[in-house]
Amino acid sequence: MYRNLIKPFFDKLFALLALIIASPIFIMVAILLAVFQNGKIFFRQYRPGKDEKIFQLIKFKTMRDDKDEAGELLPDEQRLTWIGKLVRKTSMDEIPQLLNIIKGDMSFVGPRPLLVEYLPLYNKEQKLRHKVTPGISGWAQVNGRNTISWQQKFELDVWYVKKQSFLLDLRIIFLTIFKVFKAEGISSEGVATIEKFKGN
């Protein structure tokens, strides 16, 4: 009952309230990104949600689209702007995902929605992460985020799916707030974000 009724209702309610309260920050960040990133404010990408249903995730865009001579995108660390670093460090890039929560595609708490291209690479156990609605933050995010291996990340995601409860979600929310203030786990060693998952 909590997973299918209570949690979705309060997700949408609090997401709407949070969007109203955060609207001044939303507008300020949008203006700064428009000025320093050639008018490009939002990052949109298709991701798998609950039961692997595809939806369009929206975040603030923190990187330029700079390309090399061959037309390929430059590495993340070279495209990440100063304002992008600030927005990412403070997790303000996640604010637009409140719209995803209101639509019902996401939750405040759940496994992070990853790339569609990863779907064929998961083993049977790892696929369990799609049994619940993906979240802005999750058990893996408060236990290492981008500094832990993919294997550890998936193990934490699956553990959450099996143990999901109101008290666990509440604990993750408080830990997330603590992590945001400490700005922990934003990057993995040697890269600006995290290396791509290449399968087991």
C-alpha positions in Angstrom: 0.0 0.0 0.0 2.8 2.4 0.9 4.7 1.8 -2.4 1.7 2.0 -4.8 -0.6 4.5 -3.1 0.7 6.5 -0.2 4.2 7.3 -1.6 3.1 8.4 -5.1 0.4 10.7 -3.5 2.9 12.5 -1.2 5.6 12.5 -3.9 3.3 14.6 -6.1 2.1 16.8 -3.3 5.5 17.7 -1.9 7.0 18.1 -5.4 4.4 20.7 -6.3 5.1 22.5 -3.0 8.8 22.3 -3.5 8.6 23.6 -7.0 6.6 26.6 -5.8 9.1 27.3 -3.0 12.1 26.8 -5.2 10.8 28.9 -8.1 13.0 31.9 -7.3 16.1 29.6 -7.4 14.8 27.9 -10.5 14.5 31.2 -12.3 17.9 32.5 -11.1 19.7 29.3 -12.2 17.9 29.3 -15.5 19.0 32.9 -16.2 22.7 32.2 -15.3 22.8 29.1 -17.5 21.2 30.9 -20.4 23.9 33.6 -20.1 26.9 31.4 -19.7 25.9 28.4 -21.7 24.8 30.0 -24.9 21.1 30.0 -24.0 21.0 26.2 -23.3 19.2 25.7 -20.0 17.8 22.2 -19.8 19.2 18.7 -20.4 16.6 16.3 -21.6 17.2 12.6 -22.0 15.1 9.4 -22.3 15.5 7.1 -19.3 13.9 3.8 -18.2 11.5 4.1 -15.3 9.4 1.6 -13.3 9.0 -1.7 -15.2 11.5 -0.2 -17.7 8.9 2.2 -19.1 10.8 5.0 -21.0 10.2 8.6 -20.0 12.0 11.9 -20.6 14.1 13.1 -17.7 14.7 16.8 -17.3 17.6 18.5 -15.5 19.4 21.8 -15.6 22.2 21.5 -18.3 25.6 21.8 -16.7 27.8 21.1 -19.8 28.3 22.8 -23.1 28.1 20.8 -26.3 31.7 21.5 -27.4 33.0 19.0 -30.0 36.5 18.1 -31.3 37.6 18.3 -35.0 36.0 14.9 -35.7 32.6 16.2 -34.5 32.7 14.1 -31.3 31.8 15.6 -27.9 34.8 16.5 -25.8 35.3 14.8 -22.4 32.9 15.8 -19.6 35.5 17.7 -17.6 36.2 19.9 -20.6 32.6 20.7 -21.2 31.6 21.4 -17.6 31.3 25.1 -17.1 32.0 27.0 -13.9 28.3 27.7 -13.4 27.7 24.0 -14.3 30.1 22.9 -11.6 28.4 25.1 -9.0 24.9 23.9 -10.0 26.1 20.3 -9.9 28.0 20.7 -6.6 24.9 22.1 -4.9 22.6 19.5 -6.6 20.5 22.4 -8.0 20.6 20.6 -11.4 18.1 18.2 -10.0 15.4 20.8 -9.4 13.6 20.4 -12.8 13.1 16.7 -11.9 10.3 17.9 -9.6 8.3 18.1 -12.9 9.1 14.4 -13.5 7.7 13.6 -10.0 4.6 15.6 -10.6 4.0 13.6 -13.8 4.5 10.4 -11.9 7.7 9.3 -13.8 9.9 9.7 -10.7 9.9 9.8 -6.9 11.9 11.7 -4.4 13.5 8.4 -3.3 14.4 5.4 -5.5 17.2 4.0 -7.7 18.5 6.7 -10.1 17.2 6.3 -13.6 20.2 5.4 -15.8 20.8 5.3 -19.6 18.4 3.4 -21.8 21.5 1.8 -23.5 22.3 0.0 -20.2 19.1 -2.1 -20.2 20.5 -5.1 -22.2 23.6 -5.1 -19.9 21.9 -5.8 -16.6 21.9 -9.3 -15.1 18.7 -10.7 -13.6 19.4 -9.4 -10.1 20.3 -5.9 -11.3 17.1 -5.7 -13.3 15.2 -5.7 -10.0 16.1 -2.0 -9.7 13.3 -1.3 -12.2 10.6 -2.8 -9.9 10.1 0.6 -8.2 9.8 4.1 -9.4 13.2 5.8 -9.9 14.2 8.7 -7.7 16.1 11.9 -7.5 18.1 10.4 -4.6 18.4 6.8 -3.4 20.2 4.4 -1.2 23.2 4.2 -3.5 23.4 8.1 -3.7 23.7 8.4 0.1 26.2 5.6 0.2 28.9 6.8 -2.2 27.0 8.2 -5.2 29.6 8.5 -8.0 32.6 7.3 -6.0 31.5 3.6 -5.7 31.7 1.0 -8.4 28.7 0.0 -10.6 28.5 -3.3 -8.9 28.2 -1.7 -5.5 25.7 0.8 -6.8 23.4 -1.9 -8.2 23.7 -4.0 -5.0 22.6 -1.0 -3.0 19.7 -0.3 -5.5 18.4 -3.9 -5.3 18.7 -3.8 -1.5 16.5 -0.7 -1.4 13.9 -2.4 -3.7 13.7 -5.3 -1.3 13.6 -3.2 1.9 11.6 -0.1 0.8 9.6 1.5 3.5 8.5 4.8 4.8 11.2 5.0 7.5 13.9 4.0 5.0 12.8 6.7 2.6 12.8 9.2 5.4 16.3 8.2 6.4 17.5 8.6 2.8 15.9 12.1 2.5 17.7 13.3 5.6 21.0 11.7 4.5 20.6 13.3 1.1 20.2 16.8 2.7 23.4 16.1 4.7 25.3 15.0 1.6 24.2 18.0 -0.4 25.6 20.4 2.2 28.9 18.4 2.4 28.9 18.1 -1.5 30.1 14.5 -1.3 30.3 11.9 -4.0 29.8 14.2 -7.0 32.6 12.7 -9.1 34.4 9.4 -9.4 38.2 9.4 -9.4 39.7 10.8 -12.6 36.5 11.9 -14.3 34.0 14.8 -13.9 31.0 12.5 -13.4 31.2 8.7 -13.6 32.5 6.3 -16.3 29.8 4.5 -18.3 28.6 1.1 -17.4 29.9 -1.5 -19.8 28.2 -4.6 -18.6 29.1 -7.4 -16.1 
